[in-house]
Amino acid sequence: MSVRVRFAPSPTGHVHIGNIRAAIFNWLFARHHAGRFLLRIEDTDRERSTPEAVQAILDAMAWLGIQYDETPLYQSTQHPRHMEAAESLLRNGHAYKEDKGGTGQGECILFRMPGTDMAFHDEIKGDLSKKAADMKDFVIVRSDGSPVFHLANVVDDITQGITHIIRGDDHVENTFRHVALYQALGAPVPRYAHLPMIVNAQGKPYSKRDGAAYVGQFREMGYSAEALFNYLTLLGWSPGDDREKMTREEIISAFTLDRVKSAPAQMDLRKLTHMNGLYLAELPLSEFASGVRRSLSRLDWGQNLDEALFLNVCRLMQSRTPLFSQSETWKYFFIDPPEYDEKAVQKNLKKEGARTALETIQRHLSPSDFSDSSIHAAIRKAEAEMGVGEGKLNQALRVAVTGSSIGAGIYETMAVLGAPRSLTRLKYAIEQLTS
């Protein structure tokens, strides 16, 4: 049997990570089995299904490298097929009409459940069953003539020849209805696999209240598409060993449904950010610099930067940058004098001996030899002269030169800034302390 799976989102404006994870798992399953991955846009809600919302889905998939194999199917074009199926069910006694609720506003079409206990095998959850008494007839066509999700979904899956339906476990209850619809329509029942829910630290469904929840947000925050793709594969699935950071080819090779867990998967932004840093550190410098440029382009000071300085800063900061957006804290490399953080100044510069320490450092620094190693040696001499331990002058120097108490190694930072700018900043800080 040739595998055919689908991603069938409803365009609502934003693409939740739970939905895109379902797309990823379907895509991986298809690629692992050399099958076909299809896209269906369930756009029958005309108020919410805007061209912009559809484009958001396409953009998210393109960014994450989730390619579909056939022309996307738009559910709104399938209305005649949906109604043909409803009429067939009516003719065969599997459905009936009813003025539901006695509103007099027209007749609905209801599907007649078979009245027997039902069961199906879930590729993740195992055998699932439900008593006949717990399954009531349900509407498949509204009184206004529009098909309900259950009918449209099943008919479209039949149309597209879907063999495996991999979706969130919030659809488990729907699956009993859908199996009955397949049987009544005389179509082969696909295999079902229901993915575990993505939850927060409290075990509740992960939402925008817990942080970034939409694909677009992660992109804006500076996450790498490869890192997000890799991380989302681990939310409910494991390769069966200790591997976490994996290439796409490795994930495709290892991906099977029997390794998908049925327990909820907890979203951990710190873990994702750490993984993202690993990916950014491995990028060619040119690609890393391009990502940084996109982040800085939104800032007034982040445009028209000196190219040589910019690349040197990127080279220094790449392994220390878990998110592209964190490059927005690099302003001190490019703007003179730097903006001084008042708390850092109070703690490191406005204390007894700070000005003397900076003046001592200033004397030992040589403008003609300004590598990080020579800067390090000069600071060691200043410390020895003042009788303080190694590294004791670093923070005062850092704040004087960068305005901040955090950042890359101060010797490497000063080497990137260069002697003229570093020494000018040091002189400026001393003058401010003197005045």
C-alpha atoms as one frame of an Amber mdcrd trajectory, in Angstrom:
protein
   0.000   0.000   0.000   1.371   3.388  -1.000   1.210   5.787   1.936  -0.853
   8.954   1.455  -1.206  11.376   4.363  -2.442  14.934   4.656  -2.261  18.126
   6.661  -5.711  19.711   6.793  -5.581  23.058   8.643  -8.390  25.550   8.949
  -7.011  28.997   8.053  -7.586  31.225  11.071  -4.727  33.711  10.787  -2.104
  32.048  12.968  -0.476  28.609  12.789  -0.238  27.030  16.247   2.775  24.834
  16.974   0.415  21.948  17.750  -0.972  22.123  14.228   2.401  22.467  12.558
   3.738  19.550  14.617   0.932  17.440  13.131   2.091  18.564   9.679   5.688
  17.638  10.543   4.734  14.167  11.783   2.651  13.525   8.662   5.478  14.760
   6.436   8.056  12.596   8.223   5.805   9.545   8.010   5.332  10.066   4.277
   9.046  10.617   3.651  10.026   7.587   5.759   7.696   5.359   3.703   8.404
   7.056   0.347   4.758   8.098   0.274   2.848  11.279  -0.547   2.199  14.233
   1.730  -0.847  16.300   0.760  -2.173  19.672   1.838  -5.874  20.391   2.232
  -7.094  23.819   3.243 -10.354  23.439   5.160 -11.642  26.893   4.243 -15.395
  26.468   4.550 -15.633  29.066   7.347 -15.909  32.029   5.008 -15.616  34.649
   7.760 -12.278  33.413   9.109 -10.814  31.865   5.958  -9.154  34.885   4.407
  -6.391  34.897   1.763  -4.048  36.262   4.449  -4.849  33.336   6.752  -4.203
  30.834   3.966  -0.916  32.563   3.159   0.131  32.305   6.815  -0.169  28.506
   6.539   1.780  28.383   3.290   4.482  30.673   4.687   4.880  28.603   7.864
   5.220  25.390   5.866   7.690  26.933   3.419   9.836  28.364   6.216  10.007
  24.993   7.959  10.711  23.143   4.719   7.516  21.063   4.763   6.888  20.467
   1.057   3.588  19.035  -0.167   3.547  16.649  -3.113   0.353  17.522  -4.984
  -1.718  20.613  -5.699  -3.428  21.743  -2.472  -7.121  20.876  -2.210  -9.415
  23.666  -1.017 -12.385  22.228   0.842 -14.676  25.026  -0.354 -14.399  23.618
  -3.904 -15.688  20.214  -2.821 -19.240  21.199  -1.852 -20.872  19.180  -4.685
 -19.027  16.026  -3.561 -20.082  16.600   0.048 -23.742  16.931  -0.938 -23.563
  13.906  -3.241 -22.313  11.870  -0.271 -25.139  13.217   1.937 -27.741  12.272
  -0.686 -26.213   8.803  -0.993 -26.447   8.338   2.771 -30.094   9.439   2.681
 -30.929   7.000  -0.123 -29.266   4.106   1.688 -30.971   4.803   4.994 -27.800
   5.894   6.783 -29.079   9.442   7.204 -32.388  11.221   7.663 -33.790  14.727
   7.636 -35.073  16.540  10.667 -36.147  20.063  11.586 -33.672  19.965  14.466
 -34.791  22.005  17.448 -38.191  22.715  15.899 -37.039  26.092  14.629 -38.855
  25.846  11.325 -35.779  27.253   9.615 -35.203  24.230   7.412 -34.227  20.607
   7.661 -30.858  19.329   8.778 -29.460  16.006   7.613 -28.417  13.720  10.450
 -26.209  10.645  10.193 -27.701   7.527  11.720 -25.142   5.774  13.899 -25.209
   1.981  13.405 -26.406   1.249  16.935 -23.614  -1.194  17.710 -20.500  -0.948
  19.800 -17.575   0.418  17.801 -13.832  -0.086  17.909 -10.757   0.896  15.945
  -7.022   0.396  16.312  -5.035   3.532  16.951  -1.415   3.305  15.778  -0.330
   5.218  18.903  -2.963   4.581  21.561  -3.756   0.969  20.700  -7.261  -0.524
  20.554 -10.050   1.934  21.383 -13.752   1.161  21.731 -17.019   2.862  22.556
 -20.448   1.576  23.588 -23.362   2.052  21.211 -25.344   3.833  23.922 -22.666
   6.538  24.089 -22.823   7.374  20.391 -25.765   9.428  19.216 -26.803  10.451
  15.727 -25.229  13.722  14.592 -25.766  16.478  12.054 -23.809  16.200   8.795
 -25.557  18.978   6.827 -26.905  22.132   8.455 -30.317  23.589   7.702 -28.645
  26.189   5.472 -27.268  23.429   3.250 -23.667  23.614   4.428 -21.887  20.356
   5.308 -20.550  19.887   8.827 -16.864  19.131   9.486 -17.473  15.388   9.981
 -18.936  14.820   6.516 -16.606  17.192   4.671 -13.535  15.784   6.374 -14.329
  12.169   5.573 -15.415  12.835   1.981 -12.278  14.862   1.302 -10.071  12.122
   2.745 -11.789   9.629   0.448 -11.315  11.985  -2.511  -7.612  12.359  -1.767
  -7.123   8.637  -1.179  -5.740   9.152   2.336  -4.394   5.925   3.849  -3.262
   7.186   7.271  -4.771   9.993   9.326  -2.283  11.401  11.819  -3.827  14.163
  13.925  -4.203  15.447  17.473  -5.799  13.305  20.145  -8.552  15.896  20.586
 -10.068  14.131  17.539 -10.350  10.675  19.126 -14.078  11.047  19.794 -14.637
  12.258  16.233 -12.903   9.181  14.874 -15.684   6.853  16.026 -18.142   8.961
  13.989 -15.781   9.068  11.032 -15.244   5.304  10.990 -19.019   4.880  10.868
 -19.218   7.357   7.967 -16.531   5.486   6.024 -18.378   2.217   6.496 -21.714
   3.736   5.474 -20.150   5.249   2.344 -18.576   1.920   1.441 -15.038   3.308
   1.533 -11.915   1.709   3.042 -11.258   2.977   6.564  -7.795   4.564   6.842
  -5.473   3.850   9.712  -5.624   6.395  12.523  -2.890   7.738  14.773  -3.697
  10.360  17.388  -0.806  12.515  18.553  -0.335  13.480  22.215  -1.320  16.968
  23.257   1.349  19.642  23.755   1.078  20.962  27.317   2.681  23.566  29.559
   4.582  22.932  32.795   1.276  22.545  34.656   0.051  19.871  32.258  -2.555
  22.109  30.636  -2.862  22.662  26.858  -0.038  24.930  25.694  -1.347  28.292
  24.523  -0.239  31.857  23.866  -0.606  32.548  27.596   2.451  30.321  28.133
   4.660  32.204  25.693   5.176  32.015  21.950   2.604  29.603  20.521   2.491
  30.412  16.812   5.061  29.617  14.129   5.282  33.257  13.085   6.197  34.291
  16.621   9.117  31.869  16.770  10.363  33.181  13.447  10.110  36.790  14.636
  11.945  35.947  17.864  14.923  34.701  15.902  14.558  30.921  16.088  16.086
  28.845  13.302  13.638  26.881  11.172  15.817  23.765  11.483  15.995  24.066
  15.273  12.220  24.512  15.629  11.587  21.602  13.245  14.009  19.380  15.186
  12.561  20.359  18.555   8.934  19.823  17.531   9.745  16.292  16.349  10.792
  15.502  19.924   7.445  16.624  21.366   5.865  13.196  21.585   8.405  11.196
  19.587  11.856   9.782  20.274  14.385   8.053  18.020  14.830   5.414  20.714
  18.260   6.519  21.862  19.821   9.597  23.447  19.930  11.667  20.267  18.202
  15.024  20.321  19.940  17.252  17.810  19.420  15.399  14.529  19.599  16.241
  10.864  16.384  16.091   8.881  17.656  13.011   7.056  18.370  11.263  10.369
  14.875  12.081  11.642  13.234  10.794   8.451  15.205   7.551   8.670  14.267
   6.993  12.330  10.650   8.175  12.266   8.020   5.515  12.950   4.642   5.776
  14.640   5.479   3.064  17.157   7.954   5.486  18.734   5.316   8.188  19.225
   4.276   8.396  22.861   0.664   8.596  23.970   1.408  10.749  27.039   1.193
  14.560  26.696   4.375  16.310  25.551   5.595  19.311  27.571   6.755  22.405
  25.727  10.005  23.739  27.186  11.114  27.052  25.692  14.461  26.925  27.499
  15.280  23.596  25.896  14.220  24.899  22.494  16.371  28.010  22.949  19.379
  25.895  23.925  18.900  23.723  20.849  18.540  26.819  18.710  21.904  28.068
  19.969  23.515  24.798  18.874  22.120  25.267  15.383  23.171  28.912  15.137
  26.699  28.077  16.294  27.110  25.647  13.384  25.934  28.010  10.653  28.430
  29.366   8.140  29.336  32.889   9.208  27.587  34.366   6.167  24.272  32.665
   7.057  24.539  33.674  10.688  25.266  37.265   9.645  22.224  37.255   7.345
  19.981  36.190  10.225  21.443  38.908  12.428  20.904  41.515   9.706  17.212
  40.612   9.517  16.858  41.177  13.259  18.843  44.412  13.312  17.090  45.841
  10.253  14.145  46.726  12.501  16.303  49.034  14.621  17.456  52.537  13.754
  21.040  51.846  14.806  21.106  48.430  13.159  21.274  49.706   9.590  24.250
  50.793   7.471  26.756  49.256   9.881  30.446  49.072   9.050  30.685  45.698
   7.273  34.105  44.671   8.574  33.185  45.508  12.158  29.795  43.806  11.770
  31.355  40.545  10.583  33.956  40.620  13.350  31.208  41.094  15.926  29.234
  38.221  14.388  32.327  36.019  14.505  32.842  36.816  18.187  29.197  36.474
  19.229  27.963  33.560  17.106  28.670  30.801  19.634  27.203  32.987  22.404
  23.917  33.801  20.651  21.014  31.365  21.129  18.564  33.619  19.239  19.065
  35.957  16.299  16.946  38.529  18.127  19.507  38.699  20.936  21.764  40.561
  18.526  19.611  43.564  19.370  21.678  43.841  22.570  24.871  44.412  20.544
  24.382  48.162  20.266  27.492  48.868  22.364  29.688  47.508  19.582  28.508
  50.134  17.127  27.460  53.305  19.001  29.882  55.662  20.772  29.812  56.365
  23.617  27.906  53.275  24.747  24.711  53.557  26.739  25.647  52.985  30.367
  23.480  50.725  32.484  23.025  52.657  35.729  22.920  49.564  37.944  26.172
  48.301  36.427  27.763  51.730  36.900  26.708  51.942  40.541  27.979  48.441
  41.281  31.259  48.515  39.370  32.368  52.105  38.747  30.983  54.212  41.554
  32.892  52.458  44.269  36.131  53.230  46.008  39.193  52.617  43.865  37.329
  52.207  40.553  38.740  55.352  38.941  42.277  54.489  40.062  41.840  51.001
  38.652  40.749  52.341  35.264  43.645  54.820  35.171  46.079  52.020  35.985
  44.643  49.872  33.206  44.832  52.822  30.826  48.566  53.200  31.465  49.297
  49.558  30.714  47.295  49.266  27.486  49.337  49.747  24.331  47.555  51.187
  21.267  50.118  49.557  18.989  49.511  46.028  20.291  45.807  45.457  20.828
  45.144  41.753  20.439  43.050  39.990  23.062  46.202  38.310  24.422  48.102
  41.598  24.793  45.067  43.212  26.414  44.899  40.271  28.826  48.597  40.684
  29.672  48.162  44.417  30.258  45.276  43.828  32.663  47.341  41.269  34.579
  50.083  43.876  35.009  47.574  46.441  36.255  46.197  43.925  38.781  49.690
  43.092  39.988  50.486  46.793  40.401  47.326  47.337  42.428  47.808  44.147
  44.443  44.449  42.584  43.501  43.623  39.084  42.342  43.416  37.965  38.737
  40.178  39.048  37.076  39.249  41.530  39.802  39.424  44.484  37.388  37.518
  42.858  34.557  34.022  44.023  35.475  35.027  47.650  36.015  36.797  47.582
  32.641  33.819  45.922  30.967  31.342  48.520  32.218  33.701  51.374  31.314
  34.137  50.120  27.741  30.707  48.612  26.942  28.322  50.220  29.441  27.127
  46.776  30.532  28.179  44.128  33.018  27.398  41.232  30.670  28.716  40.172
  27.275  31.500  38.265  25.598  34.986  38.189  27.100  36.098  41.772  27.636
  39.549  41.193  26.087  38.033  39.761  22.896  35.408  42.521  22.908  38.041
  45.264  23.137  40.092  43.641  20.386  37.037  43.725  18.092  36.317  47.339
  19.030  39.932  48.230  18.301  42.403  50.395  20.202  41.112  53.878  19.237
  37.507  53.204  20.268  38.348  51.136  23.362  40.804  53.685  24.695  38.480
  56.590  23.905  35.697  54.885  25.835  38.011  54.163  28.755  39.090  57.814
  28.826  35.454  58.915  28.668  34.511  56.710  31.629  37.441  58.092  33.699
  36.419  61.639  32.871  32.849  60.966  33.917  34.032  59.547  37.237  36.336
  62.521  37.752  33.587  65.057  37.109
